[in-house]
Amino acid sequence: MDDEFSHLGLTDSDQPPGLSTSSMKEIEEVVRTGTLLGPDGPNGKSRPLGKLSTWDRLNTLADAFAEREPIEYVIDGLLPIPSLSILYGLPGDLKSMLLMDAAVCVAGGLPWLSPLQDGSSAPMVTRQVPVFWYDYDNGQRRCHERFQALAKGRGLSPTSDLPFYYLSVPEPALDAHNSDRVAELLEPKIDEHGIKLLCIDNLTTISGNVDENSVAMFTVMSTLRTLVEKKHLACIVIHHQRKNTGTKEQHAGETLRGHSSINAAVDLALLAIRKPYTNTVTVSSTKTRGKDVPPFGAEFKYTSRPDGELETAQFFGFHVAGSETFTQIETAILEILSAESSCNQSQLTNQLRRRGFKKSAYLTVLEKMEVEEKLTTERGQHNAKFYQIA
């Protein structure tokens, strides 16, 4: 039952005099699903005309206090349903391959990022759901090669009959700046296969002719946000990192390429960084609307055929030093402010720096604690910013 209309219902005692049971059932269907019905079709049943607008009923505190289902995750603690996430990094940082590996694991209901050594890290638990990978970056041959190798690495075969689907460089291309095109091309596939994890490679290729640095990206991201809410799924999009110009130290979240509306729209932004000359990747959250996502590591292992194509492929997890950093920084901030009562920003950040925390990390935590109202701020002389425990 659609959430917008689940509070409504009809019983036999509600049936007005002179109204047939079949007519009552049609009315109840409108109430239950929010679907408008038109004139009778050739089978004698009313034809659907479209959805009632959600503007027809405003939520109240009764809705806020109503019992909610537990949060569903396709990857435990990482990708809830519904959600819109982004995975970004520099070219060659293995982000597409890493997400492909995760997608195969979700389709198979297999643990993701199992450690090479017992106890070095914990694998991420997945929930088996139908997965759709949309590719407009790697091309069909490379997608075939990679998904075959990743499936072999997990012991899967073509007869495994997993709910995994992919499409590479289709015509016409998806254009998220045009919501009608998304409804026409993408939504029927989501409905047909019951997709609950949608992976898109990459954001630039689904943005139509929109300049990624323009405010028009708001429309692209709004289309994706509407899609995840409407279809109740998790969507993760691959994007690119802005190259460091070297002119100033940047907050990690500021390196997400494109207009600020991209970062503003997502629930989770994950930055993938590949260690030079290795196949190891560190992934850290630069934005999260839910619970903290600690940094995690992934090491790529593969075997090759004589012709150079992949034979098997798989990512393994490893512990990232400082994966508890955000919690440690928050604890340190509270300790400092408990002792000092109030600190200006310079005093506070100097103490955090002396404790060995990086600027990009502690600025993220300070911003997050303000948003969560764990800290309050006020302005002093010369517009200096002072922090206190809320």
Summary of the structure (lengths in Angstrom):
residues: 390
radius of gyration: 24.6
end to end distance: 40.9
largest distance: 80.6
contacts: 1125
relative contact order: 0.11
helix: 36%
strand: 26%
